[in-house]
Amino acid sequence: MGGGLVGGLLVVGDVVTDVVARHGAPVAAGTDTEADIVVRPGGSGANTAAWAAHLGTDTRLLARAGFDTGAWHVTELTRAGVRPHVRVDDDHPTAVVIAMVDPSGERTFLTNRGAGGRIGPDDWDDTLLDGVTRLHVSGYTLFAPPGLELVRVAIAAALSRGVSVSVDPASTGFLRGFGVERFLAETSAAAVVVPNRDEALLLTGEGDAEAAAAALSDRYPLAAVKLGDGGALLAHGGRVLHRAPAVTAVSVDSTGAGDAFAAGFLTGLISGSSTASALEAGCSAGAEAVTRLGGRPIFSARSYVLP
């Protein structure tokens, strides 16, 4: 872990209970398929916050968890070094994602947004930005009406303080439902966008990642496009400036790799690294993430036992 970085990071996003099922054979419909199944604390926003803290950044997370596992999630975020600002919803359970992971490490999700879909402007306080130089928004937050209102409030508050904003589009499925042009309009104030390849293609209508990265950087000052085992691209001012190769790693589970990339990239920017070095730091963090089950840095097996 690093330390001594200048400025803090506030992540606005989701806390999720991940049920990760790693199966060695194709899932058989209508019967049983053997799998290694574990329960992990997750959520795109929470994962990014945990990785950023792991990399040495002063990180806080604004999120909403449920009555069933809220206390566990707060404990795990604190254990990860995150300052959690997590309201526990007394009427709704924590969001749950079932991630089915095939032998190559590719995953398919089943999602219930639970309490996470109810986070809203009432959860916001301007003091969350004290000591913060970057606000990072997980796109999942925008995809429910109260979360969209929260994002508007948070971005306006950040801009009024001169805090830079970044956004991770999060999901092609939810993006299509929300509307591409609507998403671009709602996040137009962001200085950095961190999509994966599919999200970048969807947001731009381009046919390849380089063209998509270039097009996005006409809308946002910086576009860092995650390419999985192809590394990453960074574009600015309508052209690709940097290409970072993927870091070689034995892939066990790609859950959270994109969140770790975002954490590594933003941590690099916060520390004053060049954009090229920050892109490489993102690839390194993403490579570390794929070597373990679940989307967080692992501290101890005991930390993943539900109360």
Disulfide bonds with the S-S distance in Angstrom:
none
